[in-house]
Amino acid sequence: MVIKPNQPCYVLGVGMTKFIKPRGKVDYTELGFEAGVKAMLDAQISYDDVDQGVACYCYGDSTCGQRVFYQFGMTQIPIYNVNNNCSTGSTGLHLARNVISHGGADCIMVVGFEKMMPGSLQSFWNDRSNPTGTTAEMMAATRGVTNAPGAAQMFGNAGREYKEKYGATNEDFGEIARINHEHSQRNPYSQFKDVYTLEQIMGSTMIHEPLTKLQCCPTSDGGAAAVLVSQDFLDARPHLKERAVLIAGQCLATDAPSLFSRSAIDLMGFEMTKYAANTAMKEAKVSPADIKVCELHDCFSANEMITIDALGLSLPGKAHEMVRAGDITYGGKMVINPSGGLISKGHPLGASGIAQCAELVWHLRGWANNRLIKGTSVALQHNLGLGGAVVVTVYKRADGKTAEPVDDKTVGEQNGLGYNPAVEAKGFTEMQANSTLSKAKSSAWALGETEKKVEARF
């Protein structure tokens, strides 16, 4: 049973780093610090205002969160470390919203970061059962196993089943990737900004049919952060209400028995996505027809296809027809993954869900003016982790208005940064960073050289 929240929760500030290739050049301490400072500057708060912290990451030791948060101050607040596979970042958002909406805090900062290994995802624990082991065994029993990376096989098999059941073609999956790569050129934080033709997408190396290399997300290093606040916290800052974004509906769900129905689509969490979407939209009092912009978990183009269906954005079994009609990009029914999605923006696991949040916040504020969708009043987020967990979130403006474009100069004046972070991936000054740190309980030892390293990259 889902317990209904008893007070609203808002996203007041967001920030993120550029997503980069995982080459070990930037440590997670820097990624988390940069994202956190940006989010606090955006929310116009300092770390002394933060009641609790949530750290989101998959690859790292158990208290990496404290290592990151201590850089802002050592205020003795609770800090949670969250690991929920690829849905880790949005799970952190869900945790924070749950605490705030039930009166447990007024201000929580969620910071996601990931320092990954190059190449396909891998497990570092080979002396115990793999959490997705039963999923892999079902895949082997129903579709067999190849030499392709495991995740590509699982999602590729779901794509194959979608073709078999509904008549989609390999080109339909390729078109999804083409659109996401095209979108990414307008996102300053994207790991990749190259634009490809459909022929180039289809001609790239086949990984596991129907998935070619350019239809698969890369591993990435990166960070993202969000400041979530209560109604009381926002009411005390009325001048910030027009930039606050309401979490109008949200659901974190896990798998149903259908996971092991022997369907390759079900094996990728189709039912939990469908359940989470229905629950979140019901709470937000919206329908799929209200959605004009959506960030969904396109780790592979095949997952975007089945997720369009599961979210109810298309009629059942008709997602490929929506793709063919141009209804997932500008000029169509809605825009899916204006950020470029995981396929092109990148996928640092712990940061991905929070980066999706940042993108949608910028759209609802009217700040993403190089990729804005006219008439946006509702935004939808979907973040999936096999094993499994999915978070679906519905966002609305706190003032109930429809997003209108705000020019870059005005944004820069409003936020004090001098630039619009939705369209420029810049940084902050030493003075700005210091304004966000705890005034009474900062530790130079905990901060070390991180601030200098971060500022040196700008």
C-alpha positions in Angstrom: 0.0 0.0 0.0 1.3 3.5 -0.9 1.1 6.0 1.9 -0.1 9.3 0.7 2.2 12.3 1.3 0.8 14.9 3.7 2.6 17.9 2.3 4.1 19.1 -1.0 7.8 18.7 -1.9 9.6 20.9 -4.4 12.8 20.8 -6.3 14.3 24.2 -5.6 17.9 23.8 -7.0 19.7 21.6 -9.5 23.2 21.3 -10.8 25.4 18.9 -12.7 28.8 18.4 -14.2 29.6 17.6 -17.8 29.4 13.8 -18.4 32.8 12.6 -19.6 34.5 9.4 -20.7 35.6 7.3 -17.7 39.3 7.8 -17.9 40.0 8.2 -14.1 41.1 11.8 -14.5 38.4 13.3 -12.2 37.6 11.8 -8.8 34.1 11.3 -7.4 34.9 13.8 -4.7 35.2 16.5 -7.3 32.2 15.4 -9.3 30.0 15.4 -6.1 31.4 18.8 -5.0 30.8 20.5 -8.3 27.3 19.3 -8.6 26.4 20.0 -5.0 27.7 23.6 -5.1 25.8 24.3 -8.3 22.6 23.0 -6.8 23.0 25.1 -3.7 23.8 28.2 -5.7 20.7 27.5 -7.8 18.5 27.1 -4.7 20.2 30.2 -3.1 21.0 28.3 0.1 24.1 27.3 2.0 24.9 23.9 3.5 23.7 25.1 6.9 20.2 25.1 5.5 20.4 21.4 4.6 18.8 19.0 7.1 19.8 15.7 5.5 21.9 14.5 2.7 21.4 11.6 0.2 24.4 10.3 -1.8 23.7 8.2 -4.9 26.4 5.9 -6.5 26.9 2.3 -7.5 30.7 2.0 -7.8 32.4 3.0 -4.6 32.9 2.1 -0.9 30.1 2.3 1.6 30.5 5.9 2.9 31.6 7.7 -0.2 28.6 9.9 0.5 30.1 11.2 3.7 33.4 11.9 1.9 31.5 14.1 -0.6 29.2 15.8 1.8 31.9 16.6 4.4 33.4 18.9 1.8 30.4 21.2 2.2 30.6 21.1 6.0 30.5 18.7 8.9 27.2 19.7 10.4 26.4 16.2 11.8 23.2 15.8 9.7 22.1 12.3 8.6 23.6 11.2 5.3 22.2 8.2 3.4 24.2 6.2 0.8 21.9 4.8 -1.9 22.7 2.0 -4.4 19.8 0.8 -6.6 21.5 0.0 -9.9 20.8 2.4 -12.8 17.8 3.9 -10.9 20.1 5.0 -8.0 19.8 8.8 -8.6 16.0 8.8 -8.8 15.8 6.5 -5.9 17.6 9.1 -3.9 15.1 11.7 -5.0 12.3 9.4 -4.0 13.8 8.9 -0.5 14.2 12.7 0.0 10.7 13.4 -1.2 9.3 10.8 1.1 11.1 12.2 4.1 10.1 15.8 3.4 6.4 15.0 2.5 6.0 13.2 5.7 7.5 16.0 7.8 10.9 14.5 8.5 12.9 17.5 7.1 12.5 20.8 5.4 15.6 20.7 3.1 17.4 17.7 1.7 20.2 17.7 -0.8 20.6 14.7 -3.1 24.0 14.3 -4.8 24.7 11.6 -7.4 28.1 10.8 -8.7 29.9 8.0 -10.5 33.5 7.2 -11.4 33.2 4.2 -13.7 35.5 1.7 -15.4 35.8 2.0 -19.2 33.8 -0.7 -21.2 30.7 -2.6 -20.4 29.2 -2.9 -16.9 30.8 -5.6 -14.8 30.4 -7.2 -11.4 33.2 -7.0 -8.9 31.8 -9.7 -6.6 32.3 -13.1 -8.1 32.2 -15.2 -5.0 28.4 -14.8 -4.4 25.1 -14.8 -6.2 24.7 -12.0 -8.7 21.5 -10.0 -8.0 20.4 -10.3 -11.6 21.5 -13.9 -11.8 17.9 -15.2 -12.0 17.2 -12.7 -14.8 20.3 -13.9 -16.7 19.3 -17.5 -16.2 15.8 -16.8 -17.6 17.4 -15.1 -20.7 19.6 -18.1 -21.2 16.7 -20.5 -21.0 14.5 -18.6 -23.4 16.8 -16.7 -25.8 20.2 -18.2 -25.3 23.5 -16.5 -24.6 26.0 -14.8 -27.0 29.4 -13.1 -26.5 27.8 -9.7 -26.5 27.7 -7.7 -23.2 25.0 -9.0 -20.9 22.9 -5.9 -20.7 22.9 -5.5 -24.5 21.7 -9.0 -24.8 18.8 -8.6 -22.4 17.5 -5.3 -23.9 18.3 -6.5 -27.4 16.2 -9.5 -26.8 13.3 -7.3 -25.7 13.7 -5.4 -28.9 13.6 -8.7 -30.9 10.3 -9.7 -29.1 8.8 -6.3 -29.8 9.6 -6.9 -33.5 8.1 -10.3 -33.4 4.9 -9.3 -31.6 4.2 -5.9 -33.1 6.0 -5.5 -36.4 8.7 -3.0 -35.5 11.8 -3.1 -37.7 15.5 -2.6 -36.9 15.3 0.8 -38.5 12.7 1.8 -35.9 15.2 1.2 -33.2 17.9 3.0 -35.2 15.6 6.0 -35.6 15.3 6.3 -31.8 19.1 6.5 -31.5 19.3 9.0 -34.4 16.8 11.3 -32.6 18.6 11.1 -29.3 22.0 11.9 -30.9 20.4 14.8 -32.7 18.9 16.1 -29.5 22.3 15.9 -27.6 23.9 18.7 -29.7 21.9 21.2 -27.7 22.8 19.9 -24.3 26.1 21.4 -23.0 26.6 18.5 -20.5 26.4 15.7 -23.1 29.3 13.2 -23.3 28.7 13.0 -27.1 27.3 15.7 -29.4 27.9 14.1 -32.8 24.8 13.9 -35.0 24.4 10.8 -37.2 22.2 9.8 -40.1 20.0 6.8 -39.8 22.4 5.0 -42.3 25.3 5.7 -40.0 23.4 4.4 -37.0 22.5 1.2 -38.8 26.0 0.8 -40.2 27.8 1.0 -36.9 29.0 -2.2 -35.3 26.3 -4.7 -34.5 26.3 -5.5 -30.8 23.3 -7.7 -30.4 20.5 -7.4 -33.0 18.7 -5.0 -33.3 21.2 -3.0 -31.4 24.2 -1.4 -33.1 26.9 0.4 -31.2 25.3 3.8 -31.7 22.1 2.6 -30.0 23.9 1.7 -26.8 24.7 4.1 -24.0 28.3 4.6 -22.9 29.7 4.3 -19.5 30.5 7.8 -18.1 31.9 9.8 -15.2 29.7 12.6 -13.9 27.8 14.2 -11.1 24.4 15.8 -10.5 22.6 17.2 -7.5 19.2 18.5 -6.5 17.9 20.4 -3.5 14.4 19.3 -2.3 12.4 21.5 0.1 9.1 21.5 2.0 6.2 23.9 1.6 7.3 25.8 4.7 10.8 26.2 3.4 9.5 27.6 0.1 6.9 29.8 1.8 9.8 31.5 3.7 11.4 32.3 0.3 8.5 33.6 -1.8 10.8 35.2 -4.3 11.9 31.7 -5.4 8.5 30.3 -6.0 8.5 30.8 -9.8 11.6 28.7 -10.1 10.4 25.9 -7.7 9.2 22.7 -9.4 6.6 20.5 -7.6 7.0 16.8 -7.5 3.4 16.2 -8.3 3.5 12.4 -8.4 6.1 9.8 -7.9 6.4 6.0 -7.5 9.3 3.7 -6.8 8.3 0.2 -7.7 9.9 -3.2 -8.0 9.2 -6.3 -10.1 6.0 -8.4 -10.2 6.0 -12.2 -10.8 5.6 -11.4 -14.6 9.4 -10.7 -14.6 9.8 -14.5 -15.1 6.9 -15.0 -17.5 9.5 -16.1 -20.2 8.8 -12.9 -22.1 12.0 -10.9 -23.0 10.0 -7.7 -22.6 8.7 -8.6 -19.2 12.2 -9.6 -18.2 13.2 -5.9 -18.6 10.7 -4.8 -15.9 7.8 -3.8 -18.2 5.2 -4.4 -15.6 6.9 -2.4 -12.8 7.3 0.5 -15.2 3.7 0.4 -16.1 2.6 0.2 -12.5 4.9 3.1 -11.4 3.7 5.2 -14.3 0.0 4.7 -13.5 0.6 5.3 -9.8 2.6 8.5 -10.3 0.2 10.0 -12.9 -2.8 9.2 -10.7 -1.2 11.0 -7.8 -0.4 14.0 -10.1 -3.8 13.9 -11.6 -2.5 13.8 -15.2 -2.7 11.5 -18.1 -0.1 10.6 -20.8 -1.9 13.1 -23.1 -0.7 15.9 -20.8 2.9 15.1 -21.3 4.9 17.3 -23.7 8.4 16.5 -22.5 9.8 13.2 -21.0 13.1 12.0 -19.9 13.1 8.2 -20.0 15.7 5.5 -19.4 17.1 4.8 -22.9 20.1 2.7 -21.9 19.5 1.1 -25.3 17.1 2.1 -28.0 15.2 -1.1 -27.4 14.4 0.0 -23.9 13.1 3.4 -25.1 10.8 1.5 -27.4 9.3 -0.8 -24.8 9.2 2.1 -22.2 7.2 4.4 -24.5 4.6 1.5 -24.5 4.8 0.8 -20.8 4.4 4.5 -19.8 1.3 4.7 -21.9 2.7 7.3 -24.2 1.6 5.2 -27.1 -1.2 2.7 -27.6 -0.2 -0.8 -26.6 2.2 -2.3 -29.2 2.3 0.9 -31.2 5.4 2.6 -29.9 7.2 2.0 -33.3 4.4 3.8 -35.1 4.9 6.8 -32.8 8.6 6.7 -33.7 7.8 6.5 -37.4 5.4 9.4 -37.2 8.0 11.7 -35.7 6.0 12.0 -32.5 9.0 11.6 -30.1 10.9 14.7 -31.3 10.3 18.4 -32.0 7.3 19.0 -34.2 5.6 15.8 -33.0 3.3 14.7 -30.3 5.9 15.1 -27.5 9.7 15.4 -27.1 11.4 12.4 -25.5 14.9 12.8 -24.1 15.6 16.4 -25.2 18.9 16.0 -23.3 20.0 13.4 -25.7 19.1 10.6 -23.2 21.5 8.1 -21.8 22.5 7.0 -25.4 24.2 10.3 -26.1 24.3 12.3 -22.9 26.0 9.4 -21.1 25.1 7.2 -18.1 27.1 7.7 -14.9 24.7 5.4 -12.9 24.3 7.3 -9.7 24.0 10.7 -11.4 21.7 9.8 -14.3 18.3 10.0 -12.5 19.2 13.4 -11.0 20.4 14.7 -14.3 17.0 13.8 -15.8 15.5 15.8 -13.0 17.7 18.8 -13.7 16.8 18.7 -17.4 13.1 18.7 -16.7 13.4 21.4 -14.1 15.1 23.6 -16.6 12.3 23.0 -19.1 9.6 23.8 -16.7 11.3 27.0 -15.7 11.7 28.0 -19.3 15.5 28.1 -19.0 16.2 25.3 -21.6 15.6 27.8 -24.3 17.7 26.2 -27.0 15.6 23.0 -26.8 12.3 24.2 -25.1 9.0 22.6 -25.9 6.2 25.2 -26.1 3.3 24.8 -23.7 5.1 22.6 -21.2 3.2 22.5 -17.9 3.9 18.8 -17.0 7.1 16.8 -17.3 7.6 13.0 -16.9 10.7 11.2 -15.7 11.4 7.4 -15.9 14.6 5.8 -14.5 15.1 2.0 -14.5 17.4 -0.3 -12.7 17.5 -4.0 -13.4 17.3 -6.2 -10.4 15.0 -4.3 -10.1 13.7 -0.9 -9.4 12.0 1.8 -11.4 11.1 5.4 -10.4 8.5 7.4 -12.4 8.1 11.1 -11.4 5.7 13.8 -12.6 6.8 17.4 -12.2 4.8 20.6 -12.4 5.6 24.2 -11.8 4.9 25.4 -8.3 3.0 28.4 -9.5 0.9 26.2 -11.8 1.9 28.2 -14.9 3.0 27.0 -18.3 6.7 27.4 -19.1 7.7 30.4 -21.1 11.2 31.0 -22.5 13.4 33.1 -20.2 16.4 34.7 -22.0 19.9 33.7 -20.9 20.8 37.2 -19.6 17.7 37.3 -17.4 18.5 33.8 -16.0 22.1 34.8 -15.3 20.9 37.8 -13.4 18.3 35.9 -11.4 20.6 33.1 -10.3 23.6 35.3 -9.7 25.9 33.1 -11.8 26.0 35.5 -14.8 25.0 32.7 -17.2 22.2 30.2 -17.9 23.3 26.7 -16.6 20.7 25.0 -18.8 22.5 26.0 -22.0 26.1 26.6 -20.8 28.1 24.1 -18.8 30.2 26.6 -16.9 31.3 26.8 -13.3 31.6 29.0 -10.3 34.0 31.3 -8.6 35.8 30.7 -5.3 33.6 33.3 -3.7 30.4 31.6 -5.0 31.5 28.2 -3.8 32.5 29.5 -0.4 29.0 31.1 -0.1 27.5 27.6 -0.1 29.7 26.0 2.5 28.8 25.8 6.2 29.7 29.0 8.0 30.4 27.5 11.4 31.3 23.9 10.7 33.5 23.8 7.5 36.6 21.7 7.6 39.6 22.6 5.5 40.9 19.1 6.1 37.8 17.5 4.7 37.7 19.8 1.7 41.4 19.4 0.9 42.3 20.4 -2.7 38.9 19.6 -4.2 37.7 23.1 -4.6 40.9 24.2 -6.3 40.8 21.1 -8.6 37.2 21.8 -9.6 37.7 25.5 -10.3 40.9 24.7 -12.3 38.7 22.9 -14.8 36.5 25.9 -15.5 
